[in-house]
Amino acid sequence: SVPCEYALDPLNEVMLAYSMNDLEIPKEHGYPIRMVSPGMIAVRSCKWVNQLIISDVEADSAPQRRDYKVVTDNEIS
């Protein structure tokens, strides 16, 4: 779960990558497409993207809701 405001802010440089160093992304790094979310915990840079879901609520899976939370000074991300 990456908040839309974060993903759409050009300063955050969130992207869907289909190449790495001018070559297709290797399978172990997420071929054919990987989401890259700089500044967020690594689990938010999803490998093997096959679907994007735009929602008003966070994903309901345990890894997204509970397992991969990081507490910062101002928020939970």
Residue pairs with C-beta under 8 A, 6 or more apart in sequence:
1 44
1 58
1 59
1 64
2 14
2 35
2 37
2 40
2 44
4 54
6 12
6 14
6 37
6 40
7 14
7 37
8 14
12 37
12 38
12 39
13 36
13 38
14 35
14 36
14 37
14 38
15 35
15 36
16 33
16 34
16 35
16 36
16 49
17 25
17 30
17 33
17 34
17 35
17 36
18 24
18 25
18 32
18 33
19 25
20 26
20 29
24 31
24 32
25 31
25 32
25 33
25 34
29 47
30 46
30 47
30 48
30 49
31 48
33 48
33 49
33 50
34 45
34 46
34 47
34 48
34 49
35 44
35 45
35 46
35 49
36 45
37 44
37 45
40 77
41 68
41 70
41 77
43 63
43 64
43 68
44 68
53 59
58 64
58 65
59 65
69 76
69 77
70 76
70 77
